[in-house]
């Protein structure tokens, strides 16, 4: 089933995009400098990961637990 139609899969994809973009911005800041266009979406995801990192970490932990046990 597509991740767009399954809410749990959609949340997993969103959390993975946020975590990946934040990691890439920390390792290679020049990649996500552009704030507009297609790469602007990834810049915004990285910004969410930077500013809400405790909540994103909790979300990743909770999603991991739910995937393992449910």
CHARMM-style PDB file with segment names, atoms N, HN, CA, C and O in Angstrom:
ATOM      1  N   UNK     1       0.845  -1.175   0.000  1.00  0.00      PROA
ATOM      2  CA  UNK     1       0.000   0.000   0.000  1.00  0.00      PROA
ATOM      3  C   UNK     1       0.899   1.249   0.000  1.00  0.00      PROA
ATOM      4  O   UNK     1       1.967   1.252   0.611  1.00  0.00      PROA
ATOM      5  N   UNK     2       0.474   2.257  -0.659  1.00  0.00      PROA
ATOM      6  HN  UNK     2      -0.394   2.255  -1.155  1.00  0.00      PROA
ATOM      7  CA  UNK     2       1.228   3.489  -0.760  1.00  0.00      PROA
ATOM      8  C   UNK     2       1.281   4.210   0.578  1.00  0.00      PROA
ATOM      9  O   UNK     2       0.353   4.115   1.381  1.00  0.00      PROA
ATOM     10  N   UNK     3       2.364   4.927   0.810  1.00  0.00      PROA
ATOM     11  HN  UNK     3       3.118   5.004   0.158  1.00  0.00      PROA
ATOM     12  CA  UNK     3       2.518   5.671   2.062  1.00  0.00      PROA
ATOM     13  C   UNK     3       1.540   6.838   2.153  1.00  0.00      PROA
ATOM     14  O   UNK     3       1.305   7.361   3.242  1.00  0.00      PROA
ATOM     15  N   UNK     4       0.972   7.248   1.034  1.00  0.00      PROA
ATOM     16  HN  UNK     4       1.163   6.823   0.149  1.00  0.00      PROA
ATOM     17  CA  UNK     4       0.017   8.350   1.072  1.00  0.00      PROA
ATOM     18  C   UNK     4      -1.339   7.928   1.617  1.00  0.00      PROA
ATOM     19  O   UNK     4      -2.089   8.761   2.126  1.00  0.00      PROA
ATOM     20  N   UNK     5      -1.660   6.645   1.515  1.00  0.00      PROA
ATOM     21  HN  UNK     5      -1.051   5.968   1.101  1.00  0.00      PROA
ATOM     22  CA  UNK     5      -2.969   6.180   1.936  1.00  0.00      PROA
ATOM     23  C   UNK     5      -2.961   5.521   3.304  1.00  0.00      PROA
ATOM     24  O   UNK     5      -4.021   5.312   3.894  1.00  0.00      PROA
ATOM     25  N   UNK     6      -1.794   5.192   3.815  1.00  0.00      PROA
ATOM     26  HN  UNK     6      -0.933   5.362   3.336  1.00  0.00      PROA
ATOM     27  CA  UNK     6      -1.668   4.586   5.126  1.00  0.00      PROA
ATOM     28  C   UNK     6      -1.067   5.627   6.054  1.00  0.00      PROA
ATOM     29  O   UNK     6       0.059   6.071   5.827  1.00  0.00      PROA
ATOM     30  N   UNK     7      -1.798   6.032   7.106  1.00  0.00      PROA
ATOM     31  HN  UNK     7      -2.712   5.672   7.290  1.00  0.00      PROA
ATOM     32  CA  UNK     7      -1.371   7.146   7.955  1.00  0.00      PROA
ATOM     33  C   UNK     7      -0.064   6.838   8.681  1.00  0.00      PROA
ATOM     34  O   UNK     7       0.795   7.713   8.794  1.00  0.00      PROA
ATOM     35  N   UNK     8       0.102   5.613   9.174  1.00  0.00      PROA
ATOM     36  HN  UNK     8      -0.595   4.903   9.082  1.00  0.00      PROA
ATOM     37  CA  UNK     8       1.336   5.261   9.874  1.00  0.00      PROA
ATOM     38  C   UNK     8       2.540   5.328   8.936  1.00  0.00      PROA
ATOM     39  O   UNK     8       3.605   5.806   9.326  1.00  0.00      PROA
ATOM     40  N   UNK     9       2.378   4.858   7.723  1.00  0.00      PROA
ATOM     41  HN  UNK     9       1.513   4.469   7.406  1.00  0.00      PROA
ATOM     42  CA  UNK     9       3.474   4.932   6.754  1.00  0.00      PROA
ATOM     43  C   UNK     9       3.774   6.370   6.366  1.00  0.00      PROA
ATOM     44  O   UNK     9       4.932   6.740   6.178  1.00  0.00      PROA
ATOM     45  N   UNK    10       2.735   7.173   6.248  1.00  0.00      PROA
ATOM     46  HN  UNK    10       1.794   6.873   6.401  1.00  0.00      PROA
ATOM     47  CA  UNK    10       2.924   8.591   5.932  1.00  0.00      PROA
ATOM     48  C   UNK    10       3.717   9.294   7.031  1.00  0.00      PROA
ATOM     49  O   UNK    10       4.636  10.059   6.738  1.00  0.00      PROA
ATOM     50  N   UNK    11       3.368   9.039   8.296  1.00  0.00      PROA
ATOM     51  HN  UNK    11       2.622   8.417   8.533  1.00  0.00      PROA
ATOM     52  CA  UNK    11       4.114   9.638   9.406  1.00  0.00      PROA
ATOM     53  C   UNK    11       5.565   9.167   9.422  1.00  0.00      PROA
ATOM     54  O   UNK    11       6.471   9.946   9.715  1.00  0.00      PROA
ATOM     55  N   UNK    12       5.781   7.914   9.112  1.00  0.00      PROA
ATOM     56  HN  UNK    12       5.045   7.280   8.873  1.00  0.00      PROA
ATOM     57  CA  UNK    12       7.144   7.387   9.062  1.00  0.00      PROA
ATOM     58  C   UNK    12       7.956   8.096   7.982  1.00  0.00      PROA
ATOM     59  O   UNK    12       9.103   8.477   8.218  1.00  0.00      PROA
ATOM     60  N   UNK    13       7.378   8.271   6.817  1.00  0.00      PROA
ATOM     61  HN  UNK    13       6.447   7.961   6.625  1.00  0.00      PROA
ATOM     62  CA  UNK    13       8.074   8.950   5.718  1.00  0.00      PROA
ATOM     63  C   UNK    13       8.370  10.399   6.076  1.00  0.00      PROA
ATOM     64  O   UNK    13       9.463  10.891   5.797  1.00  0.00      PROA
ATOM     65  N   UNK    14       7.417  11.089   6.687  1.00  0.00      PROA
ATOM     66  HN  UNK    14       6.528  10.689   6.914  1.00  0.00      PROA
ATOM     67  CA  UNK    14       7.627  12.487   7.077  1.00  0.00      PROA
ATOM     68  C   UNK    14       8.749  12.588   8.107  1.00  0.00      PROA
ATOM     69  O   UNK    14       9.620  13.450   7.986  1.00  0.00      PROA
ATOM     70  N   UNK    15       8.739  11.723   9.114  1.00  0.00      PROA
ATOM     71  HN  UNK    15       8.031  11.023   9.212  1.00  0.00      PROA
ATOM     72  CA  UNK    15       9.803  11.754  10.119  1.00  0.00      PROA
ATOM     73  C   UNK    15      11.163  11.434   9.506  1.00  0.00      PROA
ATOM     74  O   UNK    15      12.163  12.057   9.865  1.00  0.00      PROA
ATOM     75  N   UNK    16      11.213  10.475   8.589  1.00  0.00      PROA
ATOM     76  HN  UNK    16      10.401   9.969   8.297  1.00  0.00      PROA
ATOM     77  CA  UNK    16      12.483  10.150   7.943  1.00  0.00      PROA
ATOM     78  C   UNK    16      12.993  11.296   7.081  1.00  0.00      PROA
ATOM     79  O   UNK    16      14.198  11.544   7.039  1.00  0.00      PROA
ATOM     80  N   UNK    17      12.099  11.997   6.394  1.00  0.00      PROA
ATOM     81  HN  UNK    17      11.120  11.796   6.428  1.00  0.00      PROA
ATOM     82  CA  UNK    17      12.516  13.151   5.583  1.00  0.00      PROA
ATOM     83  C   UNK    17      13.068  14.251   6.487  1.00  0.00      PROA
ATOM     84  O   UNK    17      14.101  14.845   6.177  1.00  0.00      PROA
ATOM     85  N   UNK    18      12.394  14.525   7.591  1.00  0.00      PROA
ATOM     86  HN  UNK    18      11.555  14.043   7.842  1.00  0.00      PROA
ATOM     87  CA  UNK    18      12.858  15.563   8.518  1.00  0.00      PROA
ATOM     88  C   UNK    18      14.221  15.197   9.089  1.00  0.00      PROA
ATOM     89  O   UNK    18      15.125  16.032   9.118  1.00  0.00      PROA
ATOM     90  N   UNK    19      14.376  13.959   9.543  1.00  0.00      PROA
ATOM     91  HN  UNK    19      13.641  13.281   9.519  1.00  0.00      PROA
ATOM     92  CA  UNK    19      15.650  13.537  10.132  1.00  0.00      PROA
ATOM     93  C   UNK    19      16.774  13.536   9.101  1.00  0.00      PROA
ATOM     94  O   UNK    19      17.891  13.957   9.402  1.00  0.00      PROA
ATOM     95  N   UNK    20      16.490  13.071   7.899  1.00  0.00      PROA
ATOM     96  HN  UNK    20      15.583  12.728   7.655  1.00  0.00      PROA
ATOM     97  CA  UNK    20      17.510  13.028   6.853  1.00  0.00      PROA
ATOM     98  C   UNK    20      17.940  14.428   6.440  1.00  0.00      PROA
ATOM     99  O   UNK    20      19.132  14.693   6.283  1.00  0.00      PROA
ATOM    100  N   UNK    21      16.979  15.320   6.265  1.00  0.00      PROA
ATOM    101  HN  UNK    21      16.011  15.105   6.393  1.00  0.00      PROA
ATOM    102  CA  UNK    21      17.316  16.689   5.857  1.00  0.00      PROA
ATOM    103  C   UNK    21      18.111  17.410   6.943  1.00  0.00      PROA
ATOM    104  O   UNK    21      19.032  18.167   6.637  1.00  0.00      PROA
ATOM    105  N   UNK    22      17.766  17.182   8.198  1.00  0.00      PROA
ATOM    106  HN  UNK    22      17.018  16.567   8.447  1.00  0.00      PROA
ATOM    107  CA  UNK    22      18.502  17.805   9.291  1.00  0.00      PROA
ATOM    108  C   UNK    22      19.933  17.285   9.329  1.00  0.00      PROA
ATOM    109  O   UNK    22      20.871  18.060   9.512  1.00  0.00      PROA
ATOM    110  N   UNK    23      20.105  15.987   9.159  1.00  0.00      PROA
ATOM    111  HN  UNK    23      19.343  15.357   9.010  1.00  0.00      PROA
ATOM    112  CA  UNK    23      21.445  15.402   9.144  1.00  0.00      PROA
ATOM    113  C   UNK    23      22.268  15.956   7.990  1.00  0.00      PROA
ATOM    114  O   UNK    23      23.428  16.325   8.170  1.00  0.00      PROA
ATOM    115  N   UNK    24      21.669  16.013   6.806  1.00  0.00      PROA
ATOM    116  HN  UNK    24      20.726  15.713   6.660  1.00  0.00      PROA
ATOM    117  CA  UNK    24      22.401  16.525   5.641  1.00  0.00      PROA
ATOM    118  C   UNK    24      22.786  17.988   5.813  1.00  0.00      PROA
ATOM    119  O   UNK    24      23.866  18.404   5.395  1.00  0.00      PROA
ATOM    120  N   UNK    25      21.901  18.769   6.428  1.00  0.00      PROA
ATOM    121  HN  UNK    25      21.022  18.431   6.767  1.00  0.00      PROA
ATOM    122  CA  UNK    25      22.213  20.183   6.634  1.00  0.00      PROA
ATOM    123  C   UNK    25      23.353  20.353   7.629  1.00  0.00      PROA
ATOM    124  O   UNK    25      24.167  21.266   7.490  1.00  0.00      PROA
ATOM    125  N   UNK    26      23.417  19.483   8.628  1.00  0.00      PROA
ATOM    126  HN  UNK    26      22.756  18.741   8.741  1.00  0.00      PROA
ATOM    127  CA  UNK    26      24.515  19.564   9.592  1.00  0.00      PROA
ATOM    128  C   UNK    26      25.845  19.119   8.977  1.00  0.00      PROA
ATOM    129  O   UNK    26      26.888  19.689   9.298  1.00  0.00      PROA
ATOM    130  N   UNK    27      25.826  18.123   8.110  1.00  0.00      PROA
ATOM    131  HN  UNK    27      24.979  17.660   7.849  1.00  0.00      PROA
ATOM    132  CA  UNK    27      27.053  17.606   7.509  1.00  0.00      PROA
ATOM    133  C   UNK    27      27.513  18.428   6.302  1.00  0.00      PROA
ATOM    134  O   UNK    27      28.704  18.694   6.139  1.00  0.00      PROA
ATOM    135  N   UNK    28      26.561  18.824   5.464  1.00  0.00      PROA
ATOM    136  HN  UNK    28      25.593  18.608   5.597  1.00  0.00      PROA
ATOM    137  CA  UNK    28      26.862  19.558   4.230  1.00  0.00      PROA
ATOM    138  C   UNK    28      25.940  20.780   4.131  1.00  0.00      PROA
ATOM    139  O   UNK    28      24.927  20.723   3.434  1.00  0.00      PROA
ATOM    140  N   UNK    29      26.270  21.877   4.811  1.00  0.00      PROA
ATOM    141  HN  UNK    29      27.093  21.923   5.377  1.00  0.00      PROA
ATOM    142  CA  UNK    29      25.354  23.032   4.844  1.00  0.00      PROA
ATOM    143  C   UNK    29      25.107  23.678   3.474  1.00  0.00      PROA
ATOM    144  O   UNK    29      24.058  24.290   3.273  1.00  0.00      PROA
ATOM    145  N   UNK    30      26.031  23.558   2.548  1.00  0.00      PROA
ATOM    146  HN  UNK    30      26.883  23.060   2.711  1.00  0.00      PROA
ATOM    147  CA  UNK    30      25.862  24.210   1.244  1.00  0.00      PROA
ATOM    148  C   UNK    30      24.755  23.559   0.418  1.00  0.00      PROA
ATOM    149  O   UNK    30      24.201  24.198  -0.476  1.00  0.00      PROA
ATOM    150  N   UNK    31      24.425  22.297   0.701  1.00  0.00      PROA
ATOM    151  HN  UNK    31      24.875  21.777   1.427  1.00  0.00      PROA
ATOM    152  CA  UNK    31      23.404  21.601  -0.092  1.00  0.00      PROA
ATOM    153  C   UNK    31      22.031  22.231   0.101  1.00  0.00      PROA
ATOM    154  O   UNK    31      21.267  22.359  -0.856  1.00  0.00      PROA
ATOM    155  N   UNK    32      21.712  22.623   1.328  1.00  0.00      PROA
ATOM    156  HN  UNK    32      22.333  22.519   2.105  1.00  0.00      PROA
ATOM    157  CA  UNK    32      20.366  23.128   1.630  1.00  0.00      PROA
ATOM    158  C   UNK    32      20.363  24.623   1.922  1.00  0.00      PROA
ATOM    159  O   UNK    32      19.644  25.076   2.813  1.00  0.00      PROA
ATOM    160  N   UNK    33      21.153  25.392   1.186  1.00  0.00      PROA
ATOM    161  HN  UNK    33      21.737  25.024   0.462  1.00  0.00      PROA
ATOM    162  CA  UNK    33      21.157  26.841   1.369  1.00  0.00      PROA
ATOM    163  C   UNK    33      19.960  27.514   0.708  1.00  0.00      PROA
ATOM    164  O   UNK    33      19.465  28.528   1.202  1.00  0.00      PROA
ATOM    165  N   UNK    34      19.503  26.967  -0.382  1.00  0.00      PROA
ATOM    166  HN  UNK    34      19.905  26.144  -0.784  1.00  0.00      PROA
ATOM    167  CA  UNK    34      18.424  27.588  -1.153  1.00  0.00      PROA
ATOM    168  C   UNK    34      17.098  27.433  -0.423  1.00  0.00      PROA
ATOM    169  O   UNK    34      16.701  26.323  -0.071  1.00  0.00      PROA
ATOM    170  N   UNK    35      16.412  28.558  -0.198  1.00  0.00      PROA
ATOM    171  HN  UNK    35      16.734  29.460  -0.485  1.00  0.00      PROA
ATOM    172  CA  UNK    35      15.173  28.552   0.574  1.00  0.00      PROA
ATOM    173  C   UNK    35      13.926  28.555  -0.300  1.00  0.00      PROA
ATOM    174  O   UNK    35      12.811  28.539   0.223  1.00  0.00      PROA
ATOM    175  N   UNK    36      14.088  28.574  -1.597  1.00  0.00      PROA
ATOM    176  HN  UNK    36      14.993  28.586  -2.022  1.00  0.00      PROA
ATOM    177  CA  UNK    36      12.941  28.580  -2.498  1.00  0.00      PROA
ATOM    178  C   UNK    36      13.066  27.427  -3.480  1.00  0.00      PROA
ATOM    179  O   UNK    36      14.135  26.836  -3.632  1.00  0.00      PROA
ATOM    180  N   UNK    37      11.974  27.122  -4.134  1.00  0.00      PROA
ATOM    181  HN  UNK    37      11.106  27.603  -4.010  1.00  0.00      PROA
ATOM    182  CA  UNK    37      11.989  26.071  -5.136  1.00  0.00      PROA
ATOM    183  C   UNK    37      11.891  24.684  -4.530  1.00  0.00      PROA
ATOM    184  O   UNK    37      11.421  24.507  -3.407  1.00  0.00      PROA
ATOM    185  N   UNK    38      12.343  23.707  -5.296  1.00  0.00      PROA
ATOM    186  HN  UNK    38      12.725  23.851  -6.209  1.00  0.00      PROA
ATOM    187  CA  UNK    38      12.240  22.312  -4.876  1.00  0.00      PROA
ATOM    188  C   UNK    38      13.089  22.027  -3.639  1.00  0.00      PROA
ATOM    189  O   UNK    38      12.647  21.341  -2.717  1.00  0.00      PROA
ATOM    190  N   UNK    39      14.318  22.562  -3.629  1.00  0.00      PROA
ATOM    191  HN  UNK    39      14.677  23.119  -4.378  1.00  0.00      PROA
ATOM    192  CA  UNK    39      15.174  22.346  -2.469  1.00  0.00      PROA
ATOM    193  C   UNK    39      14.712  23.129  -1.260  1.00  0.00      PROA
ATOM    194  O   UNK    39      15.141  22.843  -0.143  1.00  0.00      PROA
ATOM    195  N   UNK    40      13.852  24.105  -1.455  1.00  0.00      PROA
ATOM    196  HN  UNK    40      13.503  24.337  -2.363  1.00  0.00      PROA
ATOM    197  CA  UNK    40      13.284  24.857  -0.337  1.00  0.00      PROA
ATOM    198  C   UNK    40      12.429  23.989   0.573  1.00  0.00      PROA
ATOM    199  O   UNK    40      12.380  24.209   1.783  1.00  0.00      PROA
ATOM    200  N   UNK    41      11.755  23.000  -0.010  1.00  0.00      PROA
ATOM    201  HN  UNK    41      11.794  22.821  -0.993  1.00  0.00      PROA
ATOM    202  CA  UNK    41      10.973  22.053   0.792  1.00  0.00      PROA
ATOM    203  C   UNK    41      11.874  21.299   1.761  1.00  0.00      PROA
ATOM    204  O   UNK    41      11.519  21.110   2.924  1.00  0.00      PROA
ATOM    205  N   UNK    42      13.042  20.866   1.282  1.00  0.00      PROA
ATOM    206  HN  UNK    42      13.331  21.020   0.337  1.00  0.00      PROA
ATOM    207  CA  UNK    42      13.977  20.137   2.133  1.00  0.00      PROA
ATOM    208  C   UNK    42      14.635  21.063   3.155  1.00  0.00      PROA
ATOM    209  O   UNK    42      14.941  20.637   4.269  1.00  0.00      PROA
ATOM    210  N   UNK    43      14.854  22.332   2.784  1.00  0.00      PROA
ATOM    211  HN  UNK    43      14.606  22.678   1.879  1.00  0.00      PROA
ATOM    212  CA  UNK    43      15.382  23.314   3.731  1.00  0.00      PROA
ATOM    213  C   UNK    43      14.396  23.503   4.883  1.00  0.00      PROA
ATOM    214  O   UNK    43      14.798  23.593   6.043  1.00  0.00      PROA
ATOM    215  N   UNK    44      13.101  23.563   4.556  1.00  0.00      PROA
ATOM    216  HN  UNK    44      12.775  23.489   3.614  1.00  0.00      PROA
ATOM    217  CA  UNK    44      12.081  23.712   5.598  1.00  0.00      PROA
ATOM    218  C   UNK    44      12.016  22.483   6.499  1.00  0.00      PROA
ATOM    219  O   UNK    44      11.829  22.608   7.709  1.00  0.00      PROA
ATOM    220  N   UNK    45      12.169  21.301   5.914  1.00  0.00      PROA
ATOM    221  HN  UNK    45      12.320  21.199   4.931  1.00  0.00      PROA
ATOM    222  CA  UNK    45      12.184  20.077   6.720  1.00  0.00      PROA
ATOM    223  C   UNK    45      13.388  20.076   7.660  1.00  0.00      PROA
ATOM    224  O   UNK    45      13.275  19.656   8.812  1.00  0.00      PROA
ATOM    225  N   UNK    46      14.529  20.540   7.178  1.00  0.00      PROA
ATOM    226  HN  UNK    46      14.620  20.881   6.243  1.00  0.00      PROA
ATOM    227  CA  UNK    46      15.718  20.620   8.033  1.00  0.00      PROA
ATOM    228  C   UNK    46      15.523  21.641   9.142  1.00  0.00      PROA
ATOM    229  O   UNK    46      15.972  21.429  10.269  1.00  0.00      PROA
ATOM    230  N   UNK    47      14.864  22.736   8.834  1.00  0.00      PROA
ATOM    231  HN  UNK    47      14.499  22.908   7.919  1.00  0.00      PROA
ATOM    232  CA  UNK    47      14.591  23.772   9.847  1.00  0.00      PROA
ATOM    233  C   UNK    47      13.669  23.221  10.931  1.00  0.00      PROA
ATOM    234  O   UNK    47      13.869  23.498  12.114  1.00  0.00      PROA
ATOM    235  N   UNK    48      12.670  22.449  10.540  1.00  0.00      PROA
ATOM    236  HN  UNK    48      12.508  22.224   9.579  1.00  0.00      PROA
ATOM    237  CA  UNK    48      11.776  21.817  11.520  1.00  0.00      PROA
ATOM    238  C   UNK    48      12.578  20.874  12.407  1.00  0.00      PROA
ATOM    239  O   UNK    48      12.384  20.852  13.623  1.00  0.00      PROA
ATOM    240  N   UNK    49      13.477  20.097  11.812  1.00  0.00      PROA
ATOM    241  HN  UNK    49      13.635  20.115  10.825  1.00  0.00      PROA
ATOM    242  CA  UNK    49      14.309  19.180  12.581  1.00  0.00      PROA
ATOM    243  C   UNK    49      15.245  19.887  13.542  1.00  0.00      PROA
ATOM    244  O   UNK    49      15.513  19.381  14.632  1.00  0.00      PROA
ATOM    245  N   UNK    50      15.746  21.055  13.150  1.00  0.00      PROA
ATOM    246  HN  UNK    50      15.529  21.466  12.264  1.00  0.00      PROA
ATOM    247  CA  UNK    50      16.634  21.813  14.029  1.00  0.00      PROA
ATOM    248  C   UNK    50      15.885  22.421  15.196  1.00  0.00      PROA
ATOM    249  O   UNK    50      16.336  22.334  16.337  1.00  0.00      PROA
ATOM    250  N   UNK    51      14.767  23.023  14.928  1.00  0.00      PROA
ATOM    251  HN  UNK    51      14.400  23.094  14.000  1.00  0.00      PROA
ATOM    252  CA  UNK    51      14.044  23.759  15.974  1.00  0.00      PROA
ATOM    253  C   UNK    51      13.222  22.870  16.885  1.00  0.00      PROA
ATOM    254  O   UNK    51      13.058  23.178  18.066  1.00  0.00      PROA
ATOM    255  N   UNK    52      12.707  21.777  16.360  1.00  0.00      PROA
ATOM    256  HN  UNK    52      12.840  21.527  15.401  1.00  0.00      PROA
ATOM    257  CA  UNK    52      11.862  20.887  17.151  1.00  0.00      PROA
ATOM    258  C   UNK    52      12.542  19.545  17.400  1.00  0.00      PROA
ATOM    259  O   UNK    52      11.874  18.512  17.440  1.00  0.00      PROA
ATOM    260  N   UNK    53      13.865  19.552  17.568  1.00  0.00      PROA
ATOM    261  HN  UNK    53      14.407  20.392  17.536  1.00  0.00      PROA
ATOM    262  CA  UNK    53      14.598  18.293  17.650  1.00  0.00      PROA
ATOM    263  C   UNK    53      14.152  17.374  18.789  1.00  0.00      PROA
ATOM    264  O   UNK    53      14.114  16.162  18.576  1.00  0.00      PROA
ATOM    265  N   UNK    54      13.809  17.872  19.995  1.00  0.00      PROA
ATOM    266  HN  UNK    54      13.840  18.856  20.169  1.00  0.00      PROA
ATOM    267  CA  UNK    54      13.328  16.925  21.017  1.00  0.00      PROA
ATOM    268  C   UNK    54      12.016  16.258  20.615  1.00  0.00      PROA
ATOM    269  O   UNK    54      11.819  15.071  20.878  1.00  0.00      PROA
ATOM    270  N   UNK    55      11.131  17.001  19.990  1.00  0.00      PROA
ATOM    271  HN  UNK    55      11.291  17.965  19.776  1.00  0.00      PROA
ATOM    272  CA  UNK    55       9.847  16.441  19.566  1.00  0.00      PROA
ATOM    273  C   UNK    55      10.014  15.482  18.396  1.00  0.00      PROA
ATOM    274  O   UNK    55       9.340  14.455  18.327  1.00  0.00      PROA
ATOM    275  N   UNK    56      10.904  15.814  17.488  1.00  0.00      PROA
ATOM    276  HN  UNK    56      11.452  16.648  17.544  1.00  0.00      PROA
ATOM    277  CA  UNK    56      11.168  14.925  16.355  1.00  0.00      PROA
ATOM    278  C   UNK    56      11.813  13.637  16.853  1.00  0.00      PROA
ATOM    279  O   UNK    56      11.475  12.550  16.385  1.00  0.00      PROA
ATOM    280  N   UNK    57      12.739  13.758  17.798  1.00  0.00      PROA
ATOM    281  HN  UNK    57      13.013  14.641  18.178  1.00  0.00      PROA
ATOM    282  CA  UNK    57      13.378  12.568  18.359  1.00  0.00      PROA
ATOM    283  C   UNK    57      12.353  11.686  19.067  1.00  0.00      PROA
ATOM    284  O   UNK    57      12.381  10.464  18.922  1.00  0.00      PROA
ATOM    285  N   UNK    58      11.458  12.291  19.824  1.00  0.00      PROA
ATOM    286  HN  UNK    58      11.435  13.283  19.942  1.00  0.00      PROA
ATOM    287  CA  UNK    58      10.407  11.521  20.478  1.00  0.00      PROA
ATOM    288  C   UNK    58       9.496  10.858  19.451  1.00  0.00      PROA
ATOM    289  O   UNK    58       9.093   9.707  19.626  1.00  0.00      PROA
ATOM    290  N   UNK    59       9.171  11.578  18.385  1.00  0.00      PROA
ATOM    291  HN  UNK    59       9.498  12.513  18.243  1.00  0.00      PROA
ATOM    292  CA  UNK    59       8.346  11.008  17.320  1.00  0.00      PROA
ATOM    293  C   UNK    59       9.018   9.826  16.646  1.00  0.00      PROA
ATOM    294  O   UNK    59       8.367   8.822  16.356  1.00  0.00      PROA
ATOM    295  N   UNK    60      10.330   9.939  16.393  1.00  0.00      PROA
ATOM    296  HN  UNK    60      10.859  10.754  16.628  1.00  0.00      PROA
ATOM    297  CA  UNK    60      11.063   8.809  15.792  1.00  0.00      PROA
ATOM    298  C   UNK    60      11.098   7.626  16.737  1.00  0.00      PROA
ATOM    299  O   UNK    60      10.934   6.484  16.308  1.00  0.00      PROA
ATOM    300  N   UNK    61      11.310   7.885  18.016  1.00  0.00      PROA
ATOM    301  HN  UNK    61      11.444   8.812  18.364  1.00  0.00      PROA
ATOM    302  CA  UNK    61      11.331   6.808  19.002  1.00  0.00      PROA
ATOM    303  C   UNK    61       9.968   6.127  19.091  1.00  0.00      PROA
ATOM    304  O   UNK    61       9.881   4.899  19.084  1.00  0.00      PROA
ATOM    305  N   UNK    62       8.913   6.923  19.175  1.00  0.00      PROA
ATOM    306  HN  UNK    62       8.984   7.920  19.181  1.00  0.00      PROA
ATOM    307  CA  UNK    62       7.558   6.364  19.265  1.00  0.00      PROA
ATOM    308  C   UNK    62       7.200   5.596  17.994  1.00  0.00      PROA
ATOM    309  O   UNK    62       6.572   4.540  18.076  1.00  0.00      PROA
ATOM    310  N   UNK    63       7.581   6.100  16.832  1.00  0.00      PROA
ATOM    311  HN  UNK    63       8.091   6.957  16.766  1.00  0.00      PROA
ATOM    312  CA  UNK    63       7.290   5.404  15.584  1.00  0.00      PROA
ATOM    313  C   UNK    63       8.070   4.097  15.500  1.00  0.00      PROA
ATOM    314  O   UNK    63       7.552   3.092  15.012  1.00  0.00      PROA
ATOM    315  N   UNK    64       9.304   4.109  15.972  1.00  0.00      PROA
ATOM    316  HN  UNK    64       9.725   4.925  16.369  1.00  0.00      PROA
ATOM    317  CA  UNK    64      10.087   2.877  15.986  1.00  0.00      PROA
ATOM    318  C   UNK    64       9.476   1.823  16.890  1.00  0.00      PROA
ATOM    319  O   UNK    64       9.420   0.647  16.530  1.00  0.00      PROA
ATOM    320  N   UNK    65       9.018   2.238  18.061  1.00  0.00      PROA
ATOM    321  HN  UNK    65       9.064   3.193  18.354  1.00  0.00      PROA
ATOM    322  CA  UNK    65       8.361   1.304  18.989  1.00  0.00      PROA
ATOM    323  C   UNK    65       7.071   0.753  18.376  1.00  0.00      PROA
ATOM    324  O   UNK    65       6.781  -0.438  18.485  1.00  0.00      PROA
ATOM    325  N   UNK    66       6.303   1.635  17.731  1.00  0.00      PROA
ATOM    326  HN  UNK    66       6.538   2.603  17.642  1.00  0.00      PROA
ATOM    327  CA  UNK    66       5.051   1.177  17.148  1.00  0.00      PROA
ATOM    328  C   UNK    66       5.278   0.217  15.969  1.00  0.00      PROA
ATOM    329  O   UNK    66       4.491  -0.705  15.758  1.00  0.00      PROA
ATOM    330  N   UNK    67       6.341   0.435  15.212  1.00  0.00      PROA
ATOM    331  HN  UNK    67       6.980   1.184  15.383  1.00  0.00      PROA
ATOM    332  CA  UNK    67       6.653  -0.457  14.094  1.00  0.00      PROA
ATOM    333  C   UNK    67       7.120  -1.819  14.606  1.00  0.00      PROA
ATOM    334  O   UNK    67       6.759  -2.858  14.054  1.00  0.00      PROA
ATOM    335  N   UNK    68       7.924  -1.799  15.665  1.00  0.00      PROA
ATOM    336  HN  UNK    68       8.217  -0.955  16.113  1.00  0.00      PROA
ATOM    337  CA  UNK    68       8.451  -3.061  16.192  1.00  0.00      PROA
ATOM    338  C   UNK    68       7.370  -3.898  16.854  1.00  0.00      PROA
ATOM    339  O   UNK    68       7.298  -5.104  16.622  1.00  0.00      PROA
ATOM    340  N   UNK    69       6.530  -3.280  17.673  1.00  0.00      PROA
ATOM    341  HN  UNK    69       6.589  -2.300  17.861  1.00  0.00      PROA
ATOM    342  CA  UNK    69       5.599  -4.033  18.501  1.00  0.00      PROA
ATOM    343  C   UNK    69       4.181  -4.117  17.958  1.00  0.00      PROA
ATOM    344  O   UNK    69       3.414  -4.972  18.401  1.00  0.00      PROA
ATOM    345  N   UNK    70       3.807  -3.267  17.021  1.00  0.00      PROA
ATOM    346  HN  UNK    70       4.430  -2.573  16.661  1.00  0.00      PROA
ATOM    347  CA  UNK    70       2.410  -3.298  16.568  1.00  0.00      PROA
ATOM    348  C   UNK    70       2.352  -3.565  15.114  1.00  0.00      PROA
ATOM    349  OT1 UNK    70       1.264  -3.630  14.542  1.00  0.00      PROA
TER     350      UNK     70
END
